[in-house]
């Protein structure tokens, strides 16, 4: 039976270096644990609170996490990394240096007859038009090229500044708003009208959730590692939400 792990929203870099470093060490301990029996590991977006890859420069830090991921992929365990709304400007550094498989959009997978849709979750479902418009700008190749003209000292600092402005709002994100107001719940139910999916696995909401969205379909939100240290495990039969070092 395949054993698959999923985690999301590490947001390394906030609220300060000390807290981020403590979280990074905890994440590395979790990776040590799950790599003992994992067939694959999915890190589903917002690993970093701010990230921009220049051609020859990447943000400082995170060497423990990157080294651990590289060691895991070197051992033969695939690690899949998704870009999130805070680190969408990944362009290949982690693929080249850490051996990950990088995704910029949700993917479909099937294990042991169970069908999965996996992604960060940002920009899916109805509403949130403002963010969807901004995302198009951020994903635009011309805009990315123009931003890369900034000196890294300025460009990375600016990305960190705007990312941290939303830090105080993350507690508000941890309130379930009801099925009719949860964009990802609406997305899952809409998708089930034209295809069968056993598990939708997303991050982005910062709230661990396990919700029945169809007769045989569940929406799993992975929560975050700022507050919950939550992750999901598929044991070949079912998905469970679990907590590490609560």
BALOBA-1460 file (C-alpha; in Angstrom, 3 decimals):
// residues 246
<rec num="1" residu="x" x="0.000" y="0.000" z="0.000"/>
<rec num="2" residu="x" x="1.375" y="3.475" z="-0.869"/>
<rec num="3" residu="x" x="1.889" y="5.918" z="1.982"/>
<rec num="4" residu="x" x="1.612" y="9.577" z="0.948"/>
<rec num="5" residu="x" x="2.095" y="12.668" z="3.121"/>
<rec num="6" residu="x" x="0.778" y="16.185" z="2.550"/>
<rec num="7" residu="x" x="1.613" y="19.456" z="4.328"/>
<rec num="8" residu="x" x="1.222" y="23.133" z="3.499"/>
<rec num="9" residu="x" x="1.663" y="26.730" z="4.623"/>
<rec num="10" residu="x" x="4.945" y="26.709" z="6.529"/>
<rec num="11" residu="x" x="5.311" y="30.465" z="5.878"/>
<rec num="12" residu="x" x="8.969" y="30.455" z="6.820"/>
<rec num="13" residu="x" x="10.255" y="33.958" z="7.401"/>
<rec num="14" residu="x" x="7.486" y="35.252" z="9.680"/>
<rec num="15" residu="x" x="6.935" y="36.737" z="12.167"/>
<rec num="16" residu="x" x="10.681" y="37.014" z="12.811"/>
<rec num="17" residu="x" x="13.888" y="35.043" z="12.334"/>
<rec num="18" residu="x" x="13.810" y="33.297" z="15.725"/>
<rec num="19" residu="x" x="10.238" y="32.020" z="15.416"/>
<rec num="20" residu="x" x="10.773" y="31.027" z="11.788"/>
<rec num="21" residu="x" x="13.942" y="29.109" z="12.647"/>
<rec num="22" residu="x" x="12.179" y="27.208" z="15.436"/>
<rec num="23" residu="x" x="9.388" y="26.302" z="12.992"/>
<rec num="24" residu="x" x="11.910" y="25.246" z="10.348"/>
<rec num="25" residu="x" x="13.628" y="22.874" z="12.781"/>
<rec num="26" residu="x" x="10.230" y="21.398" z="13.691"/>
<rec num="27" residu="x" x="9.398" y="20.861" z="10.024"/>
<rec num="28" residu="x" x="12.739" y="19.103" z="9.520"/>
<rec num="29" residu="x" x="11.956" y="16.781" z="12.452"/>
<rec num="30" residu="x" x="8.608" y="16.008" z="10.819"/>
<rec num="31" residu="x" x="10.305" y="15.262" z="7.504"/>
<rec num="32" residu="x" x="12.721" y="12.927" z="9.324"/>
<rec num="33" residu="x" x="9.720" y="11.093" z="10.776"/>
<rec num="34" residu="x" x="7.584" y="10.767" z="7.659"/>
<rec num="35" residu="x" x="10.477" y="9.845" z="5.380"/>
<rec num="36" residu="x" x="10.747" y="6.573" z="7.322"/>
<rec num="37" residu="x" x="7.688" y="5.153" z="5.519"/>
<rec num="38" residu="x" x="6.723" y="7.720" z="2.853"/>
<rec num="39" residu="x" x="6.417" y="6.685" z="-0.769"/>
<rec num="40" residu="x" x="5.879" y="10.338" z="-1.761"/>
<rec num="41" residu="x" x="5.688" y="13.708" z="0.020"/>
<rec num="42" residu="x" x="3.606" y="16.668" z="-1.176"/>
<rec num="43" residu="x" x="4.397" y="20.181" z="0.122"/>
<rec num="44" residu="x" x="1.386" y="22.096" z="-1.081"/>
<rec num="45" residu="x" x="2.390" y="25.762" z="-1.255"/>
<rec num="46" residu="x" x="3.496" y="28.751" z="0.809"/>
<rec num="47" residu="x" x="6.594" y="27.046" z="2.138"/>
<rec num="48" residu="x" x="8.021" y="30.562" z="2.373"/>
<rec num="49" residu="x" x="6.191" y="33.722" z="3.316"/>
<rec num="50" residu="x" x="8.017" y="35.610" z="0.568"/>
<rec num="51" residu="x" x="10.082" y="34.203" z="-2.269"/>
<rec num="52" residu="x" x="11.483" y="35.559" z="-5.512"/>
<rec num="53" residu="x" x="14.103" y="33.765" z="-7.560"/>
<rec num="54" residu="x" x="16.479" y="35.956" z="-9.472"/>
<rec num="55" residu="x" x="18.584" y="34.278" z="-12.143"/>
<rec num="56" residu="x" x="21.565" y="34.007" z="-9.781"/>
<rec num="57" residu="x" x="20.096" y="34.995" z="-6.389"/>
<rec num="58" residu="x" x="17.525" y="33.457" z="-4.046"/>
<rec num="59" residu="x" x="16.390" y="34.617" z="-0.569"/>
<rec num="60" residu="x" x="18.818" y="33.907" z="2.273"/>
<rec num="61" residu="x" x="18.143" y="31.226" z="4.845"/>
<rec num="62" residu="x" x="16.102" y="28.012" z="5.026"/>
<rec num="63" residu="x" x="19.201" y="25.839" z="4.602"/>
<rec num="64" residu="x" x="17.942" y="23.195" z="7.030"/>
<rec num="65" residu="x" x="14.712" y="22.668" z="5.115"/>
<rec num="66" residu="x" x="16.322" y="22.742" z="1.694"/>
<rec num="67" residu="x" x="19.094" y="20.380" z="2.793"/>
<rec num="68" residu="x" x="16.590" y="17.947" z="4.279"/>
<rec num="69" residu="x" x="14.448" y="17.959" z="1.138"/>
<rec num="70" residu="x" x="17.548" y="17.332" z="-0.974"/>
<rec num="71" residu="x" x="18.546" y="14.417" z="1.273"/>
<rec num="72" residu="x" x="15.062" y="12.906" z="0.939"/>
<rec num="73" residu="x" x="14.993" y="13.170" z="-2.851"/>
<rec num="74" residu="x" x="18.539" y="11.808" z="-3.002"/>
<rec num="75" residu="x" x="17.273" y="8.770" z="-1.090"/>
<rec num="76" residu="x" x="14.747" y="8.105" z="-3.851"/>
<rec num="77" residu="x" x="11.564" y="9.482" z="-2.246"/>
<rec num="78" residu="x" x="9.815" y="11.968" z="-4.581"/>
<rec num="79" residu="x" x="9.061" y="15.364" z="-3.036"/>
<rec num="80" residu="x" x="6.437" y="17.439" z="-4.835"/>
<rec num="81" residu="x" x="6.376" y="21.203" z="-4.217"/>
<rec num="82" residu="x" x="3.526" y="23.498" z="-5.216"/>
<rec num="83" residu="x" x="3.793" y="27.250" z="-5.466"/>
<rec num="84" residu="x" x="1.388" y="29.214" z="-3.298"/>
<rec num="85" residu="x" x="0.246" y="32.815" z="-3.314"/>
<rec num="86" residu="x" x="3.269" y="33.823" z="-1.188"/>
<rec num="87" residu="x" x="5.942" y="31.920" z="-3.108"/>
<rec num="88" residu="x" x="4.564" y="31.753" z="-6.647"/>
<rec num="89" residu="x" x="7.844" y="33.135" z="-8.009"/>
<rec num="90" residu="x" x="9.652" y="29.805" z="-7.915"/>
<rec num="91" residu="x" x="11.274" y="29.197" z="-11.292"/>
<rec num="92" residu="x" x="13.418" y="26.080" z="-10.944"/>
<rec num="93" residu="x" x="15.954" y="26.568" z="-8.147"/>
<rec num="94" residu="x" x="14.358" y="23.943" z="-5.910"/>
<rec num="95" residu="x" x="14.086" y="21.538" z="-8.827"/>
<rec num="96" residu="x" x="17.755" y="21.914" z="-9.702"/>
<rec num="97" residu="x" x="19.272" y="22.061" z="-6.214"/>
<rec num="98" residu="x" x="16.868" y="19.990" z="-4.105"/>
<rec num="99" residu="x" x="15.518" y="17.588" z="-6.693"/>
<rec num="100" residu="x" x="11.851" y="18.395" z="-6.170"/>
<rec num="101" residu="x" x="9.076" y="18.239" z="-8.742"/>
<rec num="102" residu="x" x="7.550" y="21.724" z="-9.017"/>
<rec num="103" residu="x" x="3.932" y="22.584" z="-9.867"/>
<rec num="104" residu="x" x="2.200" y="25.910" z="-10.487"/>
<rec num="105" residu="x" x="-1.347" y="24.520" z="-10.701"/>
<rec num="106" residu="x" x="-3.423" y="21.712" z="-9.154"/>
<rec num="107" residu="x" x="-2.710" y="18.170" z="-10.320"/>
<rec num="108" residu="x" x="-4.641" y="14.913" z="-10.373"/>
<rec num="109" residu="x" x="-3.242" y="11.718" z="-8.929"/>
<rec num="110" residu="x" x="-4.570" y="8.234" z="-8.284"/>
<rec num="111" residu="x" x="-3.331" y="5.708" z="-5.721"/>
<rec num="112" residu="x" x="-4.916" y="2.352" z="-5.042"/>
<rec num="113" residu="x" x="-8.066" y="3.367" z="-6.901"/>
<rec num="114" residu="x" x="-8.521" y="6.632" z="-4.987"/>
<rec num="115" residu="x" x="-8.591" y="9.796" z="-7.092"/>
<rec num="116" residu="x" x="-7.019" y="12.978" z="-5.710"/>
<rec num="117" residu="x" x="-6.959" y="16.628" z="-6.760"/>
<rec num="118" residu="x" x="-4.018" y="18.370" z="-5.066"/>
<rec num="119" residu="x" x="-3.091" y="22.050" z="-5.109"/>
<rec num="120" residu="x" x="-2.465" y="25.096" z="-2.958"/>
<rec num="121" residu="x" x="-6.030" y="26.308" z="-3.421"/>
<rec num="122" residu="x" x="-5.536" y="30.016" z="-4.081"/>
<rec num="123" residu="x" x="-7.734" y="31.492" z="-6.794"/>
<rec num="124" residu="x" x="-10.058" y="28.478" z="-7.018"/>
<rec num="125" residu="x" x="-13.819" y="28.675" z="-6.782"/>
<rec num="126" residu="x" x="-16.107" y="31.701" z="-7.103"/>
<rec num="127" residu="x" x="-15.353" y="35.204" z="-5.855"/>
<rec num="128" residu="x" x="-12.025" y="36.704" z="-4.778"/>
<rec num="129" residu="x" x="-11.805" y="38.562" z="-8.102"/>
<rec num="130" residu="x" x="-9.268" y="41.059" z="-6.763"/>
<rec num="131" residu="x" x="-6.753" y="38.367" z="-5.919"/>
<rec num="132" residu="x" x="-7.377" y="36.521" z="-9.202"/>
<rec num="133" residu="x" x="-6.595" y="39.722" z="-11.111"/>
<rec num="134" residu="x" x="-3.408" y="40.316" z="-9.092"/>
<rec num="135" residu="x" x="-2.368" y="36.686" z="-9.598"/>
<rec num="136" residu="x" x="-2.580" y="37.121" z="-13.367"/>
<rec num="137" residu="x" x="-0.269" y="40.119" z="-13.087"/>
<rec num="138" residu="x" x="2.193" y="38.271" z="-10.842"/>
<rec num="139" residu="x" x="2.231" y="35.275" z="-13.214"/>
<rec num="140" residu="x" x="2.778" y="37.465" z="-16.267"/>
<rec num="141" residu="x" x="6.238" y="36.864" z="-17.778"/>
<rec num="142" residu="x" x="6.727" y="40.538" z="-18.633"/>
<rec num="143" residu="x" x="5.862" y="41.650" z="-15.089"/>
<rec num="144" residu="x" x="8.224" y="39.049" z="-13.655"/>
<rec num="145" residu="x" x="11.015" y="40.245" z="-15.961"/>
<rec num="146" residu="x" x="10.421" y="43.856" z="-14.932"/>
<rec num="147" residu="x" x="10.415" y="42.975" z="-11.225"/>
<rec num="148" residu="x" x="13.696" y="41.111" z="-11.673"/>
<rec num="149" residu="x" x="15.289" y="44.397" z="-12.789"/>
<rec num="150" residu="x" x="15.123" y="45.550" z="-9.151"/>
<rec num="151" residu="x" x="18.282" y="44.919" z="-7.142"/>
<rec num="152" residu="x" x="17.746" y="41.820" z="-4.939"/>
<rec num="153" residu="x" x="18.263" y="43.870" z="-1.757"/>
<rec num="154" residu="x" x="15.233" y="45.937" z="-2.748"/>
<rec num="155" residu="x" x="13.171" y="43.346" z="-4.608"/>
<rec num="156" residu="x" x="13.257" y="40.675" z="-1.902"/>
<rec num="157" residu="x" x="12.776" y="43.250" z="0.868"/>
<rec num="158" residu="x" x="9.690" y="44.614" z="-0.894"/>
<rec num="159" residu="x" x="8.236" y="41.124" z="-1.320"/>
<rec num="160" residu="x" x="8.803" y="40.443" z="2.393"/>
<rec num="161" residu="x" x="7.211" y="43.764" z="3.359"/>
<rec num="162" residu="x" x="3.953" y="43.141" z="1.505"/>
<rec num="163" residu="x" x="3.797" y="39.511" z="2.663"/>
<rec num="164" residu="x" x="4.188" y="40.478" z="6.305"/>
<rec num="165" residu="x" x="1.472" y="43.119" z="6.056"/>
<rec num="166" residu="x" x="-1.057" y="40.284" z="5.948"/>
<rec num="167" residu="x" x="0.385" y="38.391" z="8.931"/>
<rec num="168" residu="x" x="-2.102" y="39.809" z="11.453"/>
<rec num="169" residu="x" x="-5.012" y="38.705" z="9.261"/>
<rec num="170" residu="x" x="-4.072" y="35.036" z="9.390"/>
<rec num="171" residu="x" x="-6.016" y="34.546" z="12.624"/>
<rec num="172" residu="x" x="-9.143" y="35.755" z="10.822"/>
<rec num="173" residu="x" x="-8.561" y="33.102" z="8.161"/>
<rec num="174" residu="x" x="-8.863" y="30.388" z="10.801"/>
<rec num="175" residu="x" x="-12.628" y="30.808" z="11.159"/>
<rec num="176" residu="x" x="-14.838" y="28.516" z="9.144"/>
<rec num="177" residu="x" x="-17.321" y="30.714" z="7.295"/>
<rec num="178" residu="x" x="-19.882" y="28.076" z="6.280"/>
<rec num="179" residu="x" x="-20.158" y="25.979" z="3.138"/>
<rec num="180" residu="x" x="-21.842" y="28.751" z="1.153"/>
<rec num="181" residu="x" x="-18.963" y="31.200" z="1.807"/>
<rec num="182" residu="x" x="-16.003" y="28.852" z="1.582"/>
<rec num="183" residu="x" x="-14.584" y="29.192" z="-1.942"/>
<rec num="184" residu="x" x="-12.808" y="25.843" z="-1.864"/>
<rec num="185" residu="x" x="-15.915" y="23.978" z="-0.709"/>
<rec num="186" residu="x" x="-17.809" y="25.562" z="-3.601"/>
<rec num="187" residu="x" x="-15.000" y="24.617" z="-5.976"/>
<rec num="188" residu="x" x="-15.063" y="20.973" z="-4.857"/>
<rec num="189" residu="x" x="-18.832" y="20.682" z="-5.221"/>
<rec num="190" residu="x" x="-18.716" y="22.257" z="-8.679"/>
<rec num="191" residu="x" x="-15.981" y="19.855" z="-9.823"/>
<rec num="192" residu="x" x="-17.957" y="16.846" z="-8.610"/>
<rec num="193" residu="x" x="-20.715" y="17.694" z="-11.098"/>
<rec num="194" residu="x" x="-18.538" y="16.520" z="-13.989"/>
<rec num="195" residu="x" x="-15.932" y="14.168" z="-12.489"/>
<rec num="196" residu="x" x="-15.497" y="11.838" z="-9.549"/>
<rec num="197" residu="x" x="-12.820" y="12.777" z="-7.001"/>
<rec num="198" residu="x" x="-12.314" y="10.934" z="-3.734"/>
<rec num="199" residu="x" x="-10.110" y="13.560" z="-2.074"/>
<rec num="200" residu="x" x="-9.514" y="17.242" z="-2.710"/>
<rec num="201" residu="x" x="-6.333" y="18.193" z="-0.827"/>
<rec num="202" residu="x" x="-5.592" y="21.914" z="-0.488"/>
<rec num="203" residu="x" x="-3.798" y="24.407" z="1.731"/>
<rec num="204" residu="x" x="-4.196" y="28.193" z="1.712"/>
<rec num="205" residu="x" x="-6.986" y="28.397" z="4.333"/>
<rec num="206" residu="x" x="-4.721" y="27.959" z="7.382"/>
<rec num="207" residu="x" x="-7.439" y="25.837" z="8.960"/>
<rec num="208" residu="x" x="-7.353" y="22.023" z="9.228"/>
<rec num="209" residu="x" x="-10.590" y="20.762" z="7.663"/>
<rec num="210" residu="x" x="-12.065" y="17.394" z="6.724"/>
<rec num="211" residu="x" x="-15.424" y="18.009" z="5.039"/>
<rec num="212" residu="x" x="-17.757" y="15.715" z="3.166"/>
<rec num="213" residu="x" x="-18.454" y="17.450" z="-0.154"/>
<rec num="214" residu="x" x="-20.071" y="14.530" z="-1.976"/>
<rec num="215" residu="x" x="-21.386" y="11.065" z="-1.306"/>
<rec num="216" residu="x" x="-17.899" y="9.574" z="-1.600"/>
<rec num="217" residu="x" x="-15.790" y="12.735" z="-1.694"/>
<rec num="218" residu="x" x="-13.965" y="14.702" z="0.962"/>
<rec num="219" residu="x" x="-12.250" y="18.062" z="1.024"/>
<rec num="220" residu="x" x="-9.105" y="18.062" z="3.159"/>
<rec num="221" residu="x" x="-7.496" y="21.352" z="4.097"/>
<rec num="222" residu="x" x="-4.022" y="20.937" z="5.534"/>
<rec num="223" residu="x" x="-4.032" y="23.901" z="7.934"/>
<rec num="224" residu="x" x="-0.721" y="25.606" z="8.663"/>
<rec num="225" residu="x" x="2.473" y="25.265" z="10.681"/>
<rec num="226" residu="x" x="2.235" y="28.669" z="12.333"/>
<rec num="227" residu="x" x="-0.409" y="27.390" z="14.744"/>
<rec num="228" residu="x" x="-1.439" y="23.791" z="14.032"/>
<rec num="229" residu="x" x="1.554" y="21.740" z="12.769"/>
<rec num="230" residu="x" x="-1.077" y="19.780" z="10.854"/>
<rec num="231" residu="x" x="-0.625" y="17.424" z="7.925"/>
<rec num="232" residu="x" x="-2.462" y="14.631" z="6.131"/>
<rec num="233" residu="x" x="-1.492" y="10.995" z="5.634"/>
<rec num="234" residu="x" x="-2.872" y="8.596" z="3.052"/>
<rec num="235" residu="x" x="-2.247" y="5.009" z="4.090"/>
<rec num="236" residu="x" x="-3.421" y="3.445" z="0.845"/>
<rec num="237" residu="x" x="-7.014" y="3.235" z="2.012"/>
<rec num="238" residu="x" x="-8.034" y="6.531" z="3.642"/>
<rec num="239" residu="x" x="-6.737" y="10.025" z="4.406"/>
<rec num="240" residu="x" x="-6.361" y="11.197" z="8.001"/>
<rec num="241" residu="x" x="-5.542" y="14.653" z="9.350"/>
<rec num="242" residu="x" x="-2.818" y="14.504" z="11.981"/>
<rec num="243" residu="x" x="-0.762" y="16.850" z="14.166"/>
<rec num="244" residu="x" x="2.970" y="16.838" z="14.804"/>
<rec num="245" residu="x" x="4.363" y="17.843" z="18.232"/>
<rec num="246" residu="x" x="1.146" y="19.617" z="19.192"/>
